[in-house]
């Protein structure tokens, strides 16, 4: 079972007109949020062949709870 840290944080940020951009896998992977990568030097979205690069954490970046790896064969 996944923690609800991201949902709680998104709800708090929404009240201030902010959000953390995330995506969820569409093809059979576990429901783990993906976070887009931005270049630290320019602040621009990092891309590969015109498509954004993402990082998929194995643990919640807020509380450290491990995300379930439901037989994941994910091809991003």
mmCIF file of the N, C-alpha and C atoms, coordinates in Angstrom:
data_MODEL
# 
_entry.id   MODEL 
# 
loop_
_atom_site.group_PDB 
_atom_site.id 
_atom_site.type_symbol 
_atom_site.label_atom_id 
_atom_site.label_alt_id 
_atom_site.label_comp_id 
_atom_site.label_asym_id 
_atom_site.label_entity_id 
_atom_site.label_seq_id 
_atom_site.pdbx_PDB_ins_code 
_atom_site.Cartn_x 
_atom_site.Cartn_y 
_atom_site.Cartn_z 
_atom_site.occupancy 
_atom_site.B_iso_or_equiv 
_atom_site.pdbx_formal_charge 
_atom_site.auth_seq_id 
_atom_site.auth_comp_id 
_atom_site.auth_asym_id 
_atom_site.auth_atom_id 
_atom_site.pdbx_PDB_model_num 
ATOM 1   N N  . UNK A 1 1  ? 0.839  -1.190 0.000   1.00 0.00 ? 1  UNK A N  1 
ATOM 2   C CA . UNK A 1 1  ? 0.000  0.000  0.000   1.00 0.00 ? 1  UNK A CA 1 
ATOM 3   C C  . UNK A 1 1  ? 0.882  1.250  0.000   1.00 0.00 ? 1  UNK A C  1 
ATOM 4   N N  . UNK A 1 2  ? 0.477  2.218  -0.782  1.00 0.00 ? 2  UNK A N  1 
ATOM 5   C CA . UNK A 1 2  ? 1.240  3.459  -0.885  1.00 0.00 ? 2  UNK A CA 1 
ATOM 6   C C  . UNK A 1 2  ? 0.819  4.457  0.185   1.00 0.00 ? 2  UNK A C  1 
ATOM 7   N N  . UNK A 1 3  ? 1.757  5.283  0.618   1.00 0.00 ? 3  UNK A N  1 
ATOM 8   C CA . UNK A 1 3  ? 1.437  6.360  1.546   1.00 0.00 ? 3  UNK A CA 1 
ATOM 9   C C  . UNK A 1 3  ? 0.637  7.429  0.803   1.00 0.00 ? 3  UNK A C  1 
ATOM 10  N N  . UNK A 1 4  ? 0.094  8.371  1.541   1.00 0.00 ? 4  UNK A N  1 
ATOM 11  C CA . UNK A 1 4  ? -0.683 9.438  0.900   1.00 0.00 ? 4  UNK A CA 1 
ATOM 12  C C  . UNK A 1 4  ? -0.005 10.802 1.045   1.00 0.00 ? 4  UNK A C  1 
ATOM 13  N N  . UNK A 1 5  ? 1.312  10.792 1.229   1.00 0.00 ? 5  UNK A N  1 
ATOM 14  C CA . UNK A 1 5  ? 2.079  12.035 1.387   1.00 0.00 ? 5  UNK A CA 1 
ATOM 15  C C  . UNK A 1 5  ? 1.874  12.988 0.213   1.00 0.00 ? 5  UNK A C  1 
ATOM 16  N N  . UNK A 1 6  ? 2.021  12.475 -1.007  1.00 0.00 ? 6  UNK A N  1 
ATOM 17  C CA . UNK A 1 6  ? 1.929  13.335 -2.180  1.00 0.00 ? 6  UNK A CA 1 
ATOM 18  C C  . UNK A 1 6  ? 0.542  13.961 -2.284  1.00 0.00 ? 6  UNK A C  1 
ATOM 19  N N  . UNK A 1 7  ? -0.487 13.194 -2.009  1.00 0.00 ? 7  UNK A N  1 
ATOM 20  C CA . UNK A 1 7  ? -1.853 13.731 -2.046  1.00 0.00 ? 7  UNK A CA 1 
ATOM 21  C C  . UNK A 1 7  ? -2.026 14.843 -1.030  1.00 0.00 ? 7  UNK A C  1 
ATOM 22  N N  . UNK A 1 8  ? -1.553 14.625 0.182   1.00 0.00 ? 8  UNK A N  1 
ATOM 23  C CA . UNK A 1 8  ? -1.663 15.653 1.222   1.00 0.00 ? 8  UNK A CA 1 
ATOM 24  C C  . UNK A 1 8  ? -0.904 16.919 0.836   1.00 0.00 ? 8  UNK A C  1 
ATOM 25  N N  . UNK A 1 9  ? 0.308  16.758 0.318   1.00 0.00 ? 9  UNK A N  1 
ATOM 26  C CA . UNK A 1 9  ? 1.125  17.905 -0.062  1.00 0.00 ? 9  UNK A CA 1 
ATOM 27  C C  . UNK A 1 9  ? 0.484  18.642 -1.234  1.00 0.00 ? 9  UNK A C  1 
ATOM 28  N N  . UNK A 1 10 ? -0.005 17.894 -2.232  1.00 0.00 ? 10 UNK A N  1 
ATOM 29  C CA . UNK A 1 10 ? -0.665 18.527 -3.378  1.00 0.00 ? 10 UNK A CA 1 
ATOM 30  C C  . UNK A 1 10 ? -1.894 19.322 -2.919  1.00 0.00 ? 10 UNK A C  1 
ATOM 31  N N  . UNK A 1 11 ? -2.673 18.774 -1.987  1.00 0.00 ? 11 UNK A N  1 
ATOM 32  C CA . UNK A 1 11 ? -3.848 19.480 -1.476  1.00 0.00 ? 11 UNK A CA 1 
ATOM 33  C C  . UNK A 1 11 ? -3.453 20.787 -0.790  1.00 0.00 ? 11 UNK A C  1 
ATOM 34  N N  . UNK A 1 12 ? -2.389 20.748 0.009   1.00 0.00 ? 12 UNK A N  1 
ATOM 35  C CA . UNK A 1 12 ? -1.918 21.965 0.688   1.00 0.00 ? 12 UNK A CA 1 
ATOM 36  C C  . UNK A 1 12 ? -1.387 22.988 -0.316  1.00 0.00 ? 12 UNK A C  1 
ATOM 37  N N  . UNK A 1 13 ? -0.671 22.531 -1.329  1.00 0.00 ? 13 UNK A N  1 
ATOM 38  C CA . UNK A 1 13 ? -0.134 23.442 -2.334  1.00 0.00 ? 13 UNK A CA 1 
ATOM 39  C C  . UNK A 1 13 ? -1.240 24.037 -3.211  1.00 0.00 ? 13 UNK A C  1 
ATOM 40  N N  . UNK A 1 14 ? -2.261 23.229 -3.515  1.00 0.00 ? 14 UNK A N  1 
ATOM 41  C CA . UNK A 1 14 ? -3.359 23.694 -4.360  1.00 0.00 ? 14 UNK A CA 1 
ATOM 42  C C  . UNK A 1 14 ? -4.025 24.934 -3.767  1.00 0.00 ? 14 UNK A C  1 
ATOM 43  N N  . UNK A 1 15 ? -4.134 24.982 -2.442  1.00 0.00 ? 15 UNK A N  1 
ATOM 44  C CA . UNK A 1 15 ? -4.732 26.133 -1.770  1.00 0.00 ? 15 UNK A CA 1 
ATOM 45  C C  . UNK A 1 15 ? -3.919 27.407 -2.031  1.00 0.00 ? 15 UNK A C  1 
ATOM 46  N N  . UNK A 1 16 ? -2.643 27.245 -2.392  1.00 0.00 ? 16 UNK A N  1 
ATOM 47  C CA . UNK A 1 16 ? -1.772 28.390 -2.666  1.00 0.00 ? 16 UNK A CA 1 
ATOM 48  C C  . UNK A 1 16 ? -1.547 28.590 -4.162  1.00 0.00 ? 16 UNK A C  1 
ATOM 49  N N  . UNK A 1 17 ? -2.269 27.831 -4.979  1.00 0.00 ? 17 UNK A N  1 
ATOM 50  C CA . UNK A 1 17 ? -2.134 27.949 -6.428  1.00 0.00 ? 17 UNK A CA 1 
ATOM 51  C C  . UNK A 1 17 ? -0.883 27.302 -6.974  1.00 0.00 ? 17 UNK A C  1 
ATOM 52  N N  . UNK A 1 18 ? -0.333 26.313 -6.259  1.00 0.00 ? 18 UNK A N  1 
ATOM 53  C CA . UNK A 1 18 ? 0.894  25.630 -6.661  1.00 0.00 ? 18 UNK A CA 1 
ATOM 54  C C  . UNK A 1 18 ? 0.648  24.134 -6.810  1.00 0.00 ? 18 UNK A C  1 
ATOM 55  N N  . UNK A 1 19 ? 1.574  23.435 -7.464  1.00 0.00 ? 19 UNK A N  1 
ATOM 56  C CA . UNK A 1 19 ? 1.505  21.977 -7.554  1.00 0.00 ? 19 UNK A CA 1 
ATOM 57  C C  . UNK A 1 19 ? 2.881  21.407 -7.850  1.00 0.00 ? 19 UNK A C  1 
ATOM 58  N N  . UNK A 1 20 ? 3.071  20.141 -7.514  1.00 0.00 ? 20 UNK A N  1 
ATOM 59  C CA . UNK A 1 20 ? 4.267  19.404 -7.882  1.00 0.00 ? 20 UNK A CA 1 
ATOM 60  C C  . UNK A 1 20 ? 3.884  18.586 -9.113  1.00 0.00 ? 20 UNK A C  1 
ATOM 61  N N  . UNK A 1 21 ? 4.516  18.827 -10.267 1.00 0.00 ? 21 UNK A N  1 
ATOM 62  C CA . UNK A 1 21 ? 4.135  18.078 -11.463 1.00 0.00 ? 21 UNK A CA 1 
ATOM 63  C C  . UNK A 1 21 ? 4.516  16.608 -11.323 1.00 0.00 ? 21 UNK A C  1 
ATOM 64  N N  . UNK A 1 22 ? 3.566  15.719 -11.575 1.00 0.00 ? 22 UNK A N  1 
ATOM 65  C CA . UNK A 1 22 ? 3.814  14.280 -11.531 1.00 0.00 ? 22 UNK A CA 1 
ATOM 66  C C  . UNK A 1 22 ? 3.065  13.614 -12.674 1.00 0.00 ? 22 UNK A C  1 
ATOM 67  N N  . UNK A 1 23 ? 3.421  12.389 -12.968 1.00 0.00 ? 23 UNK A N  1 
ATOM 68  C CA . UNK A 1 23 ? 2.732  11.553 -13.947 1.00 0.00 ? 23 UNK A CA 1 
ATOM 69  C C  . UNK A 1 23 ? 2.621  10.162 -13.349 1.00 0.00 ? 23 UNK A C  1 
ATOM 70  N N  . UNK A 1 24 ? 1.703  9.371  -13.871 1.00 0.00 ? 24 UNK A N  1 
ATOM 71  C CA . UNK A 1 24 ? 1.575  7.975  -13.469 1.00 0.00 ? 24 UNK A CA 1 
ATOM 72  C C  . UNK A 1 24 ? 1.753  7.107  -14.704 1.00 0.00 ? 24 UNK A C  1 
ATOM 73  N N  . UNK A 1 25 ? 2.361  5.935  -14.559 1.00 0.00 ? 25 UNK A N  1 
ATOM 74  C CA . UNK A 1 25 ? 2.554  5.061  -15.722 1.00 0.00 ? 25 UNK A CA 1 
ATOM 75  C C  . UNK A 1 25 ? 1.215  4.601  -16.279 1.00 0.00 ? 25 UNK A C  1 
ATOM 76  N N  . UNK A 1 26 ? 1.125  4.502  -17.599 1.00 0.00 ? 26 UNK A N  1 
ATOM 77  C CA . UNK A 1 26 ? -0.114 4.074  -18.241 1.00 0.00 ? 26 UNK A CA 1 
ATOM 78  C C  . UNK A 1 26 ? -0.082 2.622  -18.682 1.00 0.00 ? 26 UNK A C  1 
ATOM 79  N N  . UNK A 1 27 ? 1.118  2.059  -18.842 1.00 0.00 ? 27 UNK A N  1 
ATOM 80  C CA . UNK A 1 27 ? 1.224  0.705  -19.392 1.00 0.00 ? 27 UNK A CA 1 
ATOM 81  C C  . UNK A 1 27 ? 1.621  -0.328 -18.360 1.00 0.00 ? 27 UNK A C  1 
ATOM 82  N N  . UNK A 1 28 ? 0.689  -0.795 -17.589 1.00 0.00 ? 28 UNK A N  1 
ATOM 83  C CA . UNK A 1 28 ? 0.914  -1.942 -16.731 1.00 0.00 ? 28 UNK A CA 1 
ATOM 84  C C  . UNK A 1 28 ? 1.877  -1.806 -15.580 1.00 0.00 ? 28 UNK A C  1 
ATOM 85  N N  . UNK A 1 29 ? 2.468  -0.669 -15.377 1.00 0.00 ? 29 UNK A N  1 
ATOM 86  C CA . UNK A 1 29 ? 3.386  -0.500 -14.264 1.00 0.00 ? 29 UNK A CA 1 
ATOM 87  C C  . UNK A 1 29 ? 2.641  -0.199 -12.977 1.00 0.00 ? 29 UNK A C  1 
ATOM 88  N N  . UNK A 1 30 ? 3.342  -0.190 -11.870 1.00 0.00 ? 30 UNK A N  1 
ATOM 89  C CA . UNK A 1 30 ? 2.705  0.139  -10.599 1.00 0.00 ? 30 UNK A CA 1 
ATOM 90  C C  . UNK A 1 30 ? 2.312  1.615  -10.565 1.00 0.00 ? 30 UNK A C  1 
ATOM 91  N N  . UNK A 1 31 ? 1.349  1.965  -9.747  1.00 0.00 ? 31 UNK A N  1 
ATOM 92  C CA . UNK A 1 31 ? 0.866  3.350  -9.645  1.00 0.00 ? 31 UNK A CA 1 
ATOM 93  C C  . UNK A 1 31 ? 1.805  4.164  -8.766  1.00 0.00 ? 31 UNK A C  1 
ATOM 94  N N  . UNK A 1 32 ? 2.992  4.398  -9.260  1.00 0.00 ? 32 UNK A N  1 
ATOM 95  C CA . UNK A 1 32 ? 4.009  5.173  -8.551  1.00 0.00 ? 32 UNK A CA 1 
ATOM 96  C C  . UNK A 1 32 ? 4.178  6.486  -9.301  1.00 0.00 ? 32 UNK A C  1 
ATOM 97  N N  . UNK A 1 33 ? 4.184  7.605  -8.597  1.00 0.00 ? 33 UNK A N  1 
ATOM 98  C CA . UNK A 1 33 ? 4.323  8.875  -9.319  1.00 0.00 ? 33 UNK A CA 1 
ATOM 99  C C  . UNK A 1 33 ? 5.710  9.029  -9.948  1.00 0.00 ? 33 UNK A C  1 
ATOM 100 N N  . UNK A 1 34 ? 5.720  9.615  -11.134 1.00 0.00 ? 34 UNK A N  1 
ATOM 101 C CA . UNK A 1 34 ? 6.956  9.954  -11.831 1.00 0.00 ? 34 UNK A CA 1 
ATOM 102 C C  . UNK A 1 34 ? 7.145  11.451 -11.690 1.00 0.00 ? 34 UNK A C  1 
ATOM 103 N N  . UNK A 1 35 ? 8.368  11.879 -11.481 1.00 0.00 ? 35 UNK A N  1 
ATOM 104 C CA . UNK A 1 35 ? 8.667  13.292 -11.344 1.00 0.00 ? 35 UNK A CA 1 
ATOM 105 C C  . UNK A 1 35 ? 9.522  13.741 -12.523 1.00 0.00 ? 35 UNK A C  1 
ATOM 106 N N  . UNK A 1 36 ? 9.139  14.828 -13.203 1.00 0.00 ? 36 UNK A N  1 
ATOM 107 C CA . UNK A 1 36 ? 9.955  15.311 -14.323 1.00 0.00 ? 36 UNK A CA 1 
ATOM 108 C C  . UNK A 1 36 ? 11.286 15.858 -13.832 1.00 0.00 ? 36 UNK A C  1 
ATOM 109 N N  . UNK A 1 37 ? 12.301 15.756 -14.670 1.00 0.00 ? 37 UNK A N  1 
ATOM 110 C CA . UNK A 1 37 ? 13.628 16.261 -14.330 1.00 0.00 ? 37 UNK A CA 1 
ATOM 111 C C  . UNK A 1 37 ? 13.844 17.633 -14.977 1.00 0.00 ? 37 UNK A C  1 
ATOM 112 N N  . UNK A 1 38 ? 14.298 18.575 -14.184 1.00 0.00 ? 38 UNK A N  1 
ATOM 113 C CA . UNK A 1 38 ? 14.612 19.912 -14.675 1.00 0.00 ? 38 UNK A CA 1 
ATOM 114 C C  . UNK A 1 38 ? 16.098 20.157 -14.506 1.00 0.00 ? 38 UNK A C  1 
ATOM 115 N N  . UNK A 1 39 ? 16.703 20.838 -15.463 1.00 0.00 ? 39 UNK A N  1 
ATOM 116 C CA . UNK A 1 39 ? 18.125 21.164 -15.384 1.00 0.00 ? 39 UNK A CA 1 
ATOM 117 C C  . UNK A 1 39 ? 18.346 22.212 -14.314 1.00 0.00 ? 39 UNK A C  1 
ATOM 118 N N  . UNK A 1 40 ? 19.310 21.985 -13.446 1.00 0.00 ? 40 UNK A N  1 
ATOM 119 C CA . UNK A 1 40 ? 19.599 22.917 -12.363 1.00 0.00 ? 40 UNK A CA 1 
ATOM 120 C C  . UNK A 1 40 ? 20.188 24.221 -12.894 1.00 0.00 ? 40 UNK A C  1 
ATOM 121 N N  . UNK A 1 41 ? 20.947 24.151 -13.989 1.00 0.00 ? 41 UNK A N  1 
ATOM 122 C CA . UNK A 1 41 ? 21.604 25.355 -14.498 1.00 0.00 ? 41 UNK A CA 1 
ATOM 123 C C  . UNK A 1 41 ? 20.675 26.281 -15.279 1.00 0.00 ? 41 UNK A C  1 
ATOM 124 N N  . UNK A 1 42 ? 19.648 25.726 -15.952 1.00 0.00 ? 42 UNK A N  1 
ATOM 125 C CA . UNK A 1 42 ? 18.760 26.562 -16.766 1.00 0.00 ? 42 UNK A CA 1 
ATOM 126 C C  . UNK A 1 42 ? 17.319 26.576 -16.268 1.00 0.00 ? 42 UNK A C  1 
ATOM 127 N N  . UNK A 1 43 ? 16.954 25.594 -15.445 1.00 0.00 ? 43 UNK A N  1 
ATOM 128 C CA . UNK A 1 43 ? 15.570 25.502 -14.974 1.00 0.00 ? 43 UNK A CA 1 
ATOM 129 C C  . UNK A 1 43 ? 14.616 24.943 -16.016 1.00 0.00 ? 43 UNK A C  1 
ATOM 130 N N  . UNK A 1 44 ? 15.170 24.470 -17.146 1.00 0.00 ? 44 UNK A N  1 
ATOM 131 C CA . UNK A 1 44 ? 14.328 23.929 -18.218 1.00 0.00 ? 44 UNK A CA 1 
ATOM 132 C C  . UNK A 1 44 ? 14.148 22.423 -18.057 1.00 0.00 ? 44 UNK A C  1 
ATOM 133 N N  . UNK A 1 45 ? 13.020 21.931 -18.567 1.00 0.00 ? 45 UNK A N  1 
ATOM 134 C CA . UNK A 1 45 ? 12.718 20.504 -18.541 1.00 0.00 ? 45 UNK A CA 1 
ATOM 135 C C  . UNK A 1 45 ? 13.765 19.741 -19.339 1.00 0.00 ? 45 UNK A C  1 
ATOM 136 N N  . UNK A 1 46 ? 14.331 18.704 -18.744 1.00 0.00 ? 46 UNK A N  1 
ATOM 137 C CA . UNK A 1 46 ? 15.312 17.846 -19.409 1.00 0.00 ? 46 UNK A CA 1 
ATOM 138 C C  . UNK A 1 46 ? 14.567 16.919 -20.365 1.00 0.00 ? 46 UNK A C  1 
ATOM 139 N N  . UNK A 1 47 ? 15.014 16.841 -21.603 1.00 0.00 ? 47 UNK A N  1 
ATOM 140 C CA . UNK A 1 47 ? 14.322 16.008 -22.590 1.00 0.00 ? 47 UNK A CA 1 
ATOM 141 C C  . UNK A 1 47 ? 15.303 15.067 -23.271 1.00 0.00 ? 47 UNK A C  1 
ATOM 142 N N  . UNK A 1 48 ? 14.747 14.038 -23.851 1.00 0.00 ? 48 UNK A N  1 
ATOM 143 C CA . UNK A 1 48 ? 15.496 13.082 -24.673 1.00 0.00 ? 48 UNK A CA 1 
ATOM 144 C C  . UNK A 1 48 ? 14.651 12.844 -25.918 1.00 0.00 ? 48 UNK A C  1 
ATOM 145 N N  . UNK A 1 49 ? 15.209 13.186 -27.064 1.00 0.00 ? 49 UNK A N  1 
ATOM 146 C CA . UNK A 1 49 ? 14.487 13.059 -28.341 1.00 0.00 ? 49 UNK A CA 1 
ATOM 147 C C  . UNK A 1 49 ? 13.141 13.784 -28.291 1.00 0.00 ? 49 UNK A C  1 
ATOM 148 N N  . UNK A 1 50 ? 13.114 14.944 -27.649 1.00 0.00 ? 50 UNK A N  1 
ATOM 149 C CA . UNK A 1 50 ? 11.900 15.751 -27.597 1.00 0.00 ? 50 UNK A CA 1 
ATOM 150 C C  . UNK A 1 50 ? 10.896 15.333 -26.543 1.00 0.00 ? 50 UNK A C  1 
ATOM 151 N N  . UNK A 1 51 ? 11.181 14.240 -25.829 1.00 0.00 ? 51 UNK A N  1 
ATOM 152 C CA . UNK A 1 51 ? 10.263 13.775 -24.778 1.00 0.00 ? 51 UNK A CA 1 
ATOM 153 C C  . UNK A 1 51 ? 10.884 14.023 -23.416 1.00 0.00 ? 51 UNK A C  1 
ATOM 154 N N  . UNK A 1 52 ? 10.057 14.425 -22.434 1.00 0.00 ? 52 UNK A N  1 
ATOM 155 C CA . UNK A 1 52 ? 10.599 14.720 -21.096 1.00 0.00 ? 52 UNK A CA 1 
ATOM 156 C C  . UNK A 1 52 ? 11.227 13.490 -20.449 1.00 0.00 ? 52 UNK A C  1 
ATOM 157 N N  . UNK A 1 53 ? 12.256 13.714 -19.648 1.00 0.00 ? 53 UNK A N  1 
ATOM 158 C CA . UNK A 1 53 ? 12.868 12.658 -18.837 1.00 0.00 ? 53 UNK A CA 1 
ATOM 159 C C  . UNK A 1 53 ? 12.200 12.682 -17.467 1.00 0.00 ? 53 UNK A C  1 
ATOM 160 N N  . UNK A 1 54 ? 11.984 11.526 -16.892 1.00 0.00 ? 54 UNK A N  1 
ATOM 161 C CA . UNK A 1 54 ? 11.351 11.407 -15.584 1.00 0.00 ? 54 UNK A CA 1 
ATOM 162 C C  . UNK A 1 54 ? 12.172 10.510 -14.680 1.00 0.00 ? 54 UNK A C  1 
ATOM 163 N N  . UNK A 1 55 ? 11.984 10.669 -13.384 1.00 0.00 ? 55 UNK A N  1 
ATOM 164 C CA . UNK A 1 55 ? 12.584 9.780  -12.403 1.00 0.00 ? 55 UNK A CA 1 
ATOM 165 C C  . UNK A 1 55 ? 11.430 9.099  -11.660 1.00 0.00 ? 55 UNK A C  1 
ATOM 166 N N  . UNK A 1 56 ? 11.559 7.789  -11.436 1.00 0.00 ? 56 UNK A N  1 
ATOM 167 C CA . UNK A 1 56 ? 10.544 7.028  -10.709 1.00 0.00 ? 56 UNK A CA 1 
ATOM 168 C C  . UNK A 1 56 ? 11.166 6.545  -9.403  1.00 0.00 ? 56 UNK A C  1 
ATOM 169 N N  . UNK A 1 57 ? 10.795 7.147  -8.284  1.00 0.00 ? 57 UNK A N  1 
ATOM 170 C CA . UNK A 1 57 ? 11.397 6.756  -7.008  1.00 0.00 ? 57 UNK A CA 1 
ATOM 171 C C  . UNK A 1 57 ? 10.915 5.383  -6.545  1.00 0.00 ? 57 UNK A C  1 
ATOM 172 N N  . UNK A 1 58 ? 11.747 4.686  -5.777  1.00 0.00 ? 58 UNK A N  1 
ATOM 173 C CA . UNK A 1 58 ? 11.345 3.411  -5.186  1.00 0.00 ? 58 UNK A CA 1 
ATOM 174 C C  . UNK A 1 58 ? 10.785 3.611  -3.783  1.00 0.00 ? 58 UNK A C  1 
ATOM 175 N N  . UNK A 1 59 ? 11.047 4.810  -3.217  1.00 0.00 ? 59 UNK A N  1 
ATOM 176 C CA . UNK A 1 59 ? 10.548 5.162  -1.889  1.00 0.00 ? 59 UNK A CA 1 
ATOM 177 C C  . UNK A 1 59 ? 9.931  6.558  -1.953  1.00 0.00 ? 59 UNK A C  1 
ATOM 178 N N  . UNK A 1 60 ? 8.981  6.828  -1.088  1.00 0.00 ? 60 UNK A N  1 
ATOM 179 C CA . UNK A 1 60 ? 8.366  8.148  -1.016  1.00 0.00 ? 60 UNK A CA 1 
ATOM 180 C C  . UNK A 1 60 ? 9.448  9.179  -0.683  1.00 0.00 ? 60 UNK A C  1 
ATOM 181 N N  . UNK A 1 61 ? 9.563  10.260 -1.474  1.00 0.00 ? 61 UNK A N  1 
ATOM 182 C CA . UNK A 1 61 ? 10.588 11.263 -1.183  1.00 0.00 ? 61 UNK A CA 1 
ATOM 183 C C  . UNK A 1 61 ? 10.276 12.106 0.053   1.00 0.00 ? 61 UNK A C  1 
ATOM 184 N N  . UNK A 1 62 ? 9.090  11.951 0.627   1.00 0.00 ? 62 UNK A N  1 
ATOM 185 C CA . UNK A 1 62 ? 8.689  12.754 1.774   1.00 0.00 ? 62 UNK A CA 1 
ATOM 186 C C  . UNK A 1 62 ? 8.767  12.000 3.098   1.00 0.00 ? 62 UNK A C  1 
ATOM 187 N N  . UNK A 1 63 ? 8.281  10.737 3.126   1.00 0.00 ? 63 UNK A N  1 
ATOM 188 C CA . UNK A 1 63 ? 8.301  9.987  4.389   1.00 0.00 ? 63 UNK A CA 1 
ATOM 189 C C  . UNK A 1 63 ? 9.233  8.783  4.361   1.00 0.00 ? 63 UNK A C  1 
ATOM 190 N N  . UNK A 1 64 ? 9.694  8.383  3.174   1.00 0.00 ? 64 UNK A N  1 
ATOM 191 C CA . UNK A 1 64 ? 10.620 7.261  3.058   1.00 0.00 ? 64 UNK A CA 1 
ATOM 192 C C  . UNK A 1 64 ? 9.962  5.896  2.952   1.00 0.00 ? 64 UNK A C  1 
ATOM 193 N N  . UNK A 1 65 ? 8.629  5.835  2.940   1.00 0.00 ? 65 UNK A N  1 
ATOM 194 C CA . UNK A 1 65 ? 7.933  4.544  2.814   1.00 0.00 ? 65 UNK A CA 1 
ATOM 195 C C  . UNK A 1 65 ? 8.236  3.936  1.445   1.00 0.00 ? 65 UNK A C  1 
ATOM 196 N N  . UNK A 1 66 ? 8.462  2.620  1.411   1.00 0.00 ? 66 UNK A N  1 
ATOM 197 C CA . UNK A 1 66 ? 8.769  1.945  0.152   1.00 0.00 ? 66 UNK A CA 1 
ATOM 198 C C  . UNK A 1 66 ? 7.505  1.815  -0.688  1.00 0.00 ? 66 UNK A C  1 
ATOM 199 N N  . UNK A 1 67 ? 7.624  2.135  -1.976  1.00 0.00 ? 67 UNK A N  1 
ATOM 200 C CA . UNK A 1 67 ? 6.501  1.956  -2.893  1.00 0.00 ? 67 UNK A CA 1 
ATOM 201 C C  . UNK A 1 67 ? 6.423  0.492  -3.291  1.00 0.00 ? 67 UNK A C  1 
ATOM 202 N N  . UNK A 1 68 ? 5.218  -0.042 -3.382  1.00 0.00 ? 68 UNK A N  1 
ATOM 203 C CA . UNK A 1 68 ? 5.007  -1.433 -3.788  1.00 0.00 ? 68 UNK A CA 1 
ATOM 204 C C  . UNK A 1 68 ? 5.480  -1.623 -5.220  1.00 0.00 ? 68 UNK A C  1 
ATOM 205 N N  . UNK A 1 69 ? 6.143  -2.715 -5.469  1.00 0.00 ? 69 UNK A N  1 
ATOM 206 C CA . UNK A 1 69 ? 6.644  -3.018 -6.821  1.00 0.00 ? 69 UNK A CA 1 
ATOM 207 C C  . UNK A 1 69 ? 5.805  -4.129 -7.421  1.00 0.00 ? 69 UNK A C  1 
ATOM 208 N N  . UNK A 1 70 ? 4.530  -3.870 -7.688  1.00 0.00 ? 70 UNK A N  1 
ATOM 209 C CA . UNK A 1 70 ? 3.571  -4.861 -8.176  1.00 0.00 ? 70 UNK A CA 1 
ATOM 210 C C  . UNK A 1 70 ? 4.018  -5.494 -9.491  1.00 0.00 ? 70 UNK A C  1 
ATOM 211 N N  . UNK A 1 71 ? 4.812  -6.542 -9.433  1.00 0.00 ? 71 UNK A N  1 
ATOM 212 C CA . UNK A 1 71 ? 5.263  -7.258 -10.622 1.00 0.00 ? 71 UNK A CA 1 
ATOM 213 C C  . UNK A 1 71 ? 5.601  -6.330 -11.781 1.00 0.00 ? 71 UNK A C  1 
ATOM 214 N N  . UNK A 1 72 ? 6.319  -5.302 -11.480 1.00 0.00 ? 72 UNK A N  1 
ATOM 215 C CA . UNK A 1 72 ? 6.483  -4.214 -12.450 1.00 0.00 ? 72 UNK A CA 1 
ATOM 216 C C  . UNK A 1 72 ? 7.407  -4.551 -13.593 1.00 0.00 ? 72 UNK A C  1 
ATOM 217 N N  . UNK A 1 73 ? 6.846  -4.507 -14.776 1.00 0.00 ? 73 UNK A N  1 
ATOM 218 C CA . UNK A 1 73 ? 7.643  -4.500 -15.997 1.00 0.00 ? 73 UNK A CA 1 
ATOM 219 C C  . UNK A 1 73 ? 7.222  -3.238 -16.718 1.00 0.00 ? 73 UNK A C  1 
ATOM 220 N N  . UNK A 1 74 ? 7.940  -2.167 -16.444 1.00 0.00 ? 74 UNK A N  1 
ATOM 221 C CA . UNK A 1 74 ? 7.569  -0.864 -16.997 1.00 0.00 ? 74 UNK A CA 1 
ATOM 222 C C  . UNK A 1 74 ? 8.566  -0.441 -18.056 1.00 0.00 ? 74 UNK A C  1 
ATOM 223 N N  . UNK A 1 75 ? 8.055  -0.066 -19.209 1.00 0.00 ? 75 UNK A N  1 
ATOM 224 C CA . UNK A 1 75 ? 8.933  0.462  -20.240 1.00 0.00 ? 75 UNK A CA 1 
ATOM 225 C C  . UNK A 1 75 ? 8.561  1.911  -20.478 1.00 0.00 ? 75 UNK A C  1 
ATOM 226 N N  . UNK A 1 76 ? 9.384  2.825  -19.925 1.00 0.00 ? 76 UNK A N  1 
ATOM 227 C CA . UNK A 1 76 ? 9.079  4.256  -20.016 1.00 0.00 ? 76 UNK A CA 1 
ATOM 228 C C  . UNK A 1 76 ? 9.623  4.839  -21.272 1.00 0.00 ? 76 UNK A C  1 
# 
